[in-house]
Amino acid sequence: MAGDGGGRMSGGRMSGRRRLPAELRHPLFVAGVAIYLALILYKTGSPLVAGWPRPPALLRAHLADALALPLLLTLELWLLRRYYFRRPAFVLPTSWVFSTWLVFSLWFEGLLPYLDARATADWRDVLAYALGGLVFGCWLNRPAAPLA
C-alpha cells in the first residue's frame, strides 16, 4: 500500500530504488554486454561456460570487435547526456561515430600490431568495427524517450 511505510510507492515500485538509465537498459546494449562477458569467459577458460557449446572461430574472433563500438558509444552517449549536455534528446553526431571507428581501426589494426607482438592486424576487424558503428547509429543513438 502507498504510504504504509513499507518502502513501496503506488504501482508497486520500490521507493528510493534507482533504475538504470534508459540507454543502459536498451535490449541491444544489455544483450551486447551479456555476449561480451560470455566471450571473456570463453577466452579465459572459465568453468562457468565449460558445458556451453563453443561459438564458431570466426564469430569468436570478430564478435567482440563488432560489440566494441556499440558498447563504448552507448556509455559515452549516456555520460554526455547525463553530465555534459544534460539533454536527453542529445544524440552523437555521425562524425563522432565515424571518428571513433577510424581511431579504433587505425590504433588496433594499424599501429598497435607494430608496437606489440601479441597484437595482429586484421582487415575483418575493421569491418566488424564498422558494423558495430552502424548498429549503434541505427538502433542505439536515439533521443531518450520523454519522461511521462
Salt bridges, closest charged atoms under 4 A:
GLU23 OE2 - ARG81 NH1 2.65
ASP116 OD2 - ARG118 NH2 2.98
ASP122 OD2 - HIS62 NE2 3.63
ASP122 OD1 - ARG124 NE 3.29
ASP125 OD1 - HIS62 ND1 2.61
